[in-house]
Amino acid sequence: MTDSRETDYVRRLLQMNPLEQPLEILTLRRGFLKQQTGGRPVMDPSLSIYERKEQTLKNMDALRKCLWNLDDESLHEQVEAIDISEFPDLAISYSRLKAVADHRDSFRRLRKHRHCFPEFFNQFCGLVSASPQKVTERRAECMEASRKGSFDTRNRSPKDYYRIARAIQQELPELYQLEKPWLSHILSKRDAGDVFGFSEAVLAIVALLVMLCTYYVLKMVFQ
């Protein structure tokens, strides 16, 4: 009869000498607990809920730092290893990290898109992976970068940002939903600029016609 996993674990544990094999015992215990929890690391039960939340936040921050350097398998493993079941207020932050892992192919498509450029791609990736404490500030910086191209030749023009934002909206909606506030801001500003430019052109034509009419009326009066 084959021993159960629990029985095998206890048997192997009893065969080890805690004075001579402490590392082997810890490794065996971690492996057993990892299998029990489906791959999630087990929090120290002696920690308070506040300490467990702090540790979870640290795990998420650590993942953000290496997010774009991990291969797909490692990224999925590390995302799945984060347990927020006790902390529903972390759901939005966690869902953004998970979305990045789930849509790696979309990010690769974005990077190779004919309208994409390095400045935008880096800004977009930094924004979707930012912590809640930093996302507002970083979003403001991105909005400024996408606006000031008209005044600084070192930056891409608002038209360049508009093209890639429109491409994401139409071709990569899963990424558009990830950072809708910034992308919709780019699209609205560009659209507003187009409308304003058209209105200005119409007014200029009307003003020119008025001036021409005035000129010919005065010419006829003084002839």
DRENTIBA-354233 format. One record per residue (C-alpha): x, y, z; residue number from 1. Coordinates in Angstrom, 1 decimal, always signed. Layout:
! residues N
<X=X Y=Y Z=Z nr=NUM>
...
This chain:
! residues 223
<X=+0.0 Y=+0.0 Z=+0.0 nr=1>
<X=+1.4 Y=+3.4 Z=-1.0 nr=2>
<X=+1.9 Y=+5.9 Z=+1.8 nr=3>
<X=-0.1 Y=+9.1 Z=+1.7 nr=4>
<X=+1.7 Y=+12.3 Z=+1.1 nr=5>
<X=+1.2 Y=+13.3 Z=+4.8 nr=6>
<X=+2.4 Y=+10.0 Z=+6.1 nr=7>
<X=+5.5 Y=+10.1 Z=+3.8 nr=8>
<X=+6.2 Y=+13.7 Z=+5.0 nr=9>
<X=+6.0 Y=+12.7 Z=+8.7 nr=10>
<X=+8.2 Y=+9.6 Z=+8.1 nr=11>
<X=+10.9 Y=+11.6 Z=+6.3 nr=12>
<X=+10.7 Y=+14.3 Z=+9.0 nr=13>
<X=+11.2 Y=+11.8 Z=+11.8 nr=14>
<X=+14.3 Y=+10.4 Z=+10.1 nr=15>
<X=+16.0 Y=+13.7 Z=+10.1 nr=16>
<X=+18.2 Y=+15.1 Z=+12.9 nr=17>
<X=+17.2 Y=+18.6 Z=+13.7 nr=18>
<X=+20.7 Y=+19.4 Z=+15.1 nr=19>
<X=+22.4 Y=+18.2 Z=+12.0 nr=20>
<X=+19.8 Y=+18.8 Z=+9.2 nr=21>
<X=+17.9 Y=+22.0 Z=+10.1 nr=22>
<X=+18.0 Y=+23.3 Z=+6.5 nr=23>
<X=+16.8 Y=+20.0 Z=+5.1 nr=24>
<X=+13.9 Y=+20.0 Z=+7.5 nr=25>
<X=+12.9 Y=+23.6 Z=+6.6 nr=26>
<X=+13.1 Y=+22.8 Z=+2.9 nr=27>
<X=+11.0 Y=+19.7 Z=+3.4 nr=28>
<X=+8.4 Y=+21.6 Z=+5.4 nr=29>
<X=+8.2 Y=+24.5 Z=+2.8 nr=30>
<X=+7.7 Y=+21.9 Z=+0.0 nr=31>
<X=+4.9 Y=+20.2 Z=+1.9 nr=32>
<X=+3.1 Y=+23.4 Z=+2.8 nr=33>
<X=+3.5 Y=+24.7 Z=-0.8 nr=34>
<X=+1.7 Y=+21.6 Z=-2.1 nr=35>
<X=-1.0 Y=+22.0 Z=+0.5 nr=36>
<X=-1.8 Y=+25.5 Z=-0.6 nr=37>
<X=-1.6 Y=+25.1 Z=-4.3 nr=38>
<X=+1.7 Y=+27.0 Z=-4.7 nr=39>
<X=+1.0 Y=+29.9 Z=-2.4 nr=40>
<X=+3.5 Y=+30.7 Z=+0.2 nr=41>
<X=+2.2 Y=+30.2 Z=+3.8 nr=42>
<X=+2.2 Y=+33.3 Z=+6.0 nr=43>
<X=+3.6 Y=+32.9 Z=+9.5 nr=44>
<X=+0.5 Y=+32.2 Z=+11.6 nr=45>
<X=+2.0 Y=+34.1 Z=+14.5 nr=46>
<X=+1.8 Y=+37.4 Z=+12.5 nr=47>
<X=-1.1 Y=+39.7 Z=+13.1 nr=48>
<X=-3.4 Y=+40.6 Z=+10.2 nr=49>
<X=-1.7 Y=+44.0 Z=+9.9 nr=50>
<X=+1.7 Y=+42.3 Z=+9.7 nr=51>
<X=+0.3 Y=+39.9 Z=+7.1 nr=52>
<X=-1.0 Y=+42.8 Z=+5.0 nr=53>
<X=+2.3 Y=+44.6 Z=+5.3 nr=54>
<X=+4.1 Y=+41.5 Z=+4.0 nr=55>
<X=+1.6 Y=+41.1 Z=+1.2 nr=56>
<X=+2.2 Y=+44.8 Z=+0.1 nr=57>
<X=+6.0 Y=+44.2 Z=+0.2 nr=58>
<X=+5.5 Y=+41.1 Z=-2.0 nr=59>
<X=+3.5 Y=+43.1 Z=-4.5 nr=60>
<X=+6.1 Y=+46.0 Z=-4.5 nr=61>
<X=+8.9 Y=+43.5 Z=-5.0 nr=62>
<X=+7.0 Y=+42.0 Z=-8.0 nr=63>
<X=+6.5 Y=+45.4 Z=-9.5 nr=64>
<X=+10.3 Y=+46.0 Z=-9.5 nr=65>
<X=+11.0 Y=+42.9 Z=-11.6 nr=66>
<X=+7.7 Y=+42.7 Z=-13.4 nr=67>
<X=+9.0 Y=+43.4 Z=-16.9 nr=68>
<X=+12.2 Y=+41.3 Z=-16.5 nr=69>
<X=+10.4 Y=+38.0 Z=-15.7 nr=70>
<X=+9.6 Y=+35.3 Z=-18.3 nr=71>
<X=+5.9 Y=+34.5 Z=-18.7 nr=72>
<X=+5.9 Y=+31.4 Z=-16.5 nr=73>
<X=+7.8 Y=+33.0 Z=-13.6 nr=74>
<X=+5.6 Y=+36.0 Z=-13.7 nr=75>
<X=+2.4 Y=+33.9 Z=-13.5 nr=76>
<X=+3.8 Y=+31.9 Z=-10.7 nr=77>
<X=+4.7 Y=+35.0 Z=-8.7 nr=78>
<X=+1.4 Y=+36.7 Z=-9.3 nr=79>
<X=-0.5 Y=+33.5 Z=-8.3 nr=80>
<X=+1.6 Y=+33.3 Z=-5.2 nr=81>
<X=+0.2 Y=+36.5 Z=-3.8 nr=82>
<X=-2.8 Y=+35.9 Z=-1.6 nr=83>
<X=-5.1 Y=+38.9 Z=-1.1 nr=84>
<X=-8.1 Y=+36.9 Z=+0.2 nr=85>
<X=-7.9 Y=+38.7 Z=+3.6 nr=86>
<X=-7.4 Y=+42.1 Z=+2.0 nr=87>
<X=-10.2 Y=+43.0 Z=-0.4 nr=88>
<X=-8.9 Y=+46.6 Z=-0.6 nr=89>
<X=-5.9 Y=+45.3 Z=-2.5 nr=90>
<X=-8.0 Y=+43.8 Z=-5.2 nr=91>
<X=-7.6 Y=+46.7 Z=-7.7 nr=92>
<X=-3.8 Y=+46.8 Z=-7.3 nr=93>
<X=-3.6 Y=+43.0 Z=-7.6 nr=94>
<X=-5.9 Y=+42.9 Z=-10.6 nr=95>
<X=-3.6 Y=+45.3 Z=-12.5 nr=96>
<X=-0.6 Y=+43.1 Z=-11.8 nr=97>
<X=-2.5 Y=+40.0 Z=-12.9 nr=98>
<X=-3.7 Y=+41.7 Z=-16.0 nr=99>
<X=-0.1 Y=+42.5 Z=-17.0 nr=100>
<X=+0.7 Y=+38.8 Z=-16.6 nr=101>
<X=-2.4 Y=+37.7 Z=-18.5 nr=102>
<X=-1.8 Y=+40.1 Z=-21.4 nr=103>
<X=+2.0 Y=+39.7 Z=-22.0 nr=104>
<X=+1.3 Y=+38.9 Z=-25.7 nr=105>
<X=-0.6 Y=+42.2 Z=-26.0 nr=106>
<X=+2.3 Y=+44.1 Z=-24.6 nr=107>
<X=+4.6 Y=+42.5 Z=-27.1 nr=108>
<X=+2.2 Y=+43.5 Z=-29.9 nr=109>
<X=+2.1 Y=+47.0 Z=-28.6 nr=110>
<X=+5.9 Y=+47.3 Z=-28.5 nr=111>
<X=+6.1 Y=+46.2 Z=-32.2 nr=112>
<X=+3.2 Y=+48.4 Z=-33.3 nr=113>
<X=+4.1 Y=+50.8 Z=-36.1 nr=114>
<X=+2.7 Y=+53.8 Z=-34.2 nr=115>
<X=+4.4 Y=+52.9 Z=-30.9 nr=116>
<X=+7.6 Y=+54.6 Z=-29.8 nr=117>
<X=+9.9 Y=+53.9 Z=-26.8 nr=118>
<X=+8.9 Y=+56.9 Z=-24.8 nr=119>
<X=+5.2 Y=+55.9 Z=-24.9 nr=120>
<X=+5.8 Y=+52.3 Z=-24.3 nr=121>
<X=+8.0 Y=+52.9 Z=-21.2 nr=122>
<X=+5.5 Y=+55.5 Z=-19.8 nr=123>
<X=+2.6 Y=+53.1 Z=-20.4 nr=124>
<X=+4.3 Y=+50.1 Z=-18.8 nr=125>
<X=+5.4 Y=+52.2 Z=-15.8 nr=126>
<X=+1.9 Y=+53.5 Z=-15.4 nr=127>
<X=+0.0 Y=+50.2 Z=-15.5 nr=128>
<X=+2.4 Y=+48.6 Z=-12.9 nr=129>
<X=+2.6 Y=+51.6 Z=-10.6 nr=130>
<X=+1.4 Y=+51.3 Z=-7.0 nr=131>
<X=-1.8 Y=+53.1 Z=-5.9 nr=132>
<X=+0.4 Y=+55.6 Z=-4.0 nr=133>
<X=+2.3 Y=+56.6 Z=-7.2 nr=134>
<X=-0.1 Y=+56.1 Z=-10.0 nr=135>
<X=-1.8 Y=+59.5 Z=-9.7 nr=136>
<X=+1.5 Y=+61.4 Z=-9.8 nr=137>
<X=+2.9 Y=+59.2 Z=-12.6 nr=138>
<X=-0.3 Y=+59.7 Z=-14.6 nr=139>
<X=+0.0 Y=+63.4 Z=-14.3 nr=140>
<X=+3.6 Y=+63.2 Z=-15.6 nr=141>
<X=+2.5 Y=+61.1 Z=-18.5 nr=142>
<X=-0.3 Y=+63.6 Z=-19.4 nr=143>
<X=+2.2 Y=+66.4 Z=-19.3 nr=144>
<X=+4.6 Y=+64.5 Z=-21.5 nr=145>
<X=+1.9 Y=+63.8 Z=-24.1 nr=146>
<X=+0.9 Y=+67.4 Z=-24.1 nr=147>
<X=+4.1 Y=+69.4 Z=-24.2 nr=148>
<X=+5.4 Y=+67.9 Z=-27.5 nr=149>
<X=+4.0 Y=+71.0 Z=-29.2 nr=150>
<X=+6.3 Y=+73.3 Z=-27.3 nr=151>
<X=+9.5 Y=+71.1 Z=-27.0 nr=152>
<X=+11.0 Y=+69.5 Z=-30.1 nr=153>
<X=+12.8 Y=+67.0 Z=-27.8 nr=154>
<X=+9.4 Y=+65.3 Z=-27.1 nr=155>
<X=+7.1 Y=+63.4 Z=-29.4 nr=156>
<X=+4.2 Y=+65.5 Z=-30.7 nr=157>
<X=+0.6 Y=+65.1 Z=-29.3 nr=158>
<X=-0.3 Y=+63.7 Z=-32.7 nr=159>
<X=+2.2 Y=+60.8 Z=-32.2 nr=160>
<X=+0.5 Y=+60.1 Z=-28.8 nr=161>
<X=-2.9 Y=+60.3 Z=-30.4 nr=162>
<X=-2.0 Y=+57.7 Z=-33.1 nr=163>
<X=-0.9 Y=+55.1 Z=-30.6 nr=164>
<X=-3.7 Y=+55.8 Z=-28.2 nr=165>
<X=-6.2 Y=+55.4 Z=-30.9 nr=166>
<X=-4.5 Y=+52.2 Z=-32.1 nr=167>
<X=-4.7 Y=+50.7 Z=-28.6 nr=168>
<X=-8.4 Y=+51.7 Z=-28.3 nr=169>
<X=-9.2 Y=+50.0 Z=-31.5 nr=170>
<X=-6.8 Y=+47.0 Z=-31.7 nr=171>
<X=-5.8 Y=+46.3 Z=-28.1 nr=172>
<X=-8.9 Y=+47.1 Z=-26.0 nr=173>
<X=-7.6 Y=+44.9 Z=-23.1 nr=174>
<X=-4.7 Y=+47.3 Z=-22.7 nr=175>
<X=-6.9 Y=+50.3 Z=-23.2 nr=176>
<X=-9.0 Y=+49.3 Z=-20.2 nr=177>
<X=-5.8 Y=+49.0 Z=-18.1 nr=178>
<X=-5.0 Y=+52.7 Z=-18.4 nr=179>
<X=-8.2 Y=+54.2 Z=-19.8 nr=180>
<X=-7.8 Y=+57.6 Z=-17.9 nr=181>
<X=-4.5 Y=+58.5 Z=-19.6 nr=182>
<X=-5.4 Y=+57.2 Z=-23.0 nr=183>
<X=-8.9 Y=+58.8 Z=-23.1 nr=184>
<X=-7.2 Y=+62.0 Z=-22.0 nr=185>
<X=-4.9 Y=+61.9 Z=-25.0 nr=186>
<X=-7.8 Y=+61.1 Z=-27.4 nr=187>
<X=-10.1 Y=+63.9 Z=-26.0 nr=188>
<X=-7.3 Y=+66.5 Z=-26.1 nr=189>
<X=-6.5 Y=+65.7 Z=-29.7 nr=190>
<X=-10.1 Y=+65.6 Z=-30.8 nr=191>
<X=-10.7 Y=+68.9 Z=-29.0 nr=192>
<X=-7.7 Y=+70.3 Z=-30.7 nr=193>
<X=-9.0 Y=+69.3 Z=-34.1 nr=194>
<X=-12.4 Y=+70.9 Z=-33.5 nr=195>
<X=-10.8 Y=+74.1 Z=-32.2 nr=196>
<X=-8.6 Y=+74.2 Z=-35.3 nr=197>
<X=-11.5 Y=+73.8 Z=-37.6 nr=198>
<X=-13.5 Y=+76.5 Z=-35.8 nr=199>
<X=-10.6 Y=+78.9 Z=-36.0 nr=200>
<X=-10.3 Y=+78.3 Z=-39.8 nr=201>
<X=-14.0 Y=+79.0 Z=-40.3 nr=202>
<X=-13.7 Y=+82.2 Z=-38.3 nr=203>
<X=-10.7 Y=+83.3 Z=-40.2 nr=204>
<X=-12.5 Y=+82.8 Z=-43.5 nr=205>
<X=-15.5 Y=+84.7 Z=-42.3 nr=206>
<X=-13.3 Y=+87.5 Z=-41.0 nr=207>
<X=-11.6 Y=+87.7 Z=-44.4 nr=208>
<X=-14.9 Y=+87.8 Z=-46.3 nr=209>
<X=-16.1 Y=+90.6 Z=-44.0 nr=210>
<X=-12.9 Y=+92.6 Z=-44.6 nr=211>
<X=-13.2 Y=+92.1 Z=-48.4 nr=212>
<X=-16.8 Y=+93.2 Z=-48.4 nr=213>
<X=-16.0 Y=+96.2 Z=-46.3 nr=214>
<X=-13.2 Y=+97.1 Z=-48.6 nr=215>
<X=-15.4 Y=+97.0 Z=-51.7 nr=216>
<X=-18.2 Y=+98.9 Z=-50.0 nr=217>
<X=-15.8 Y=+101.7 Z=-49.0 nr=218>
<X=-14.2 Y=+101.7 Z=-52.5 nr=219>
<X=-17.6 Y=+102.2 Z=-54.1 nr=220>
<X=-18.6 Y=+104.9 Z=-51.6 nr=221>
<X=-15.5 Y=+107.0 Z=-52.3 nr=222>
<X=-15.4 Y=+106.6 Z=-56.0 nr=223>
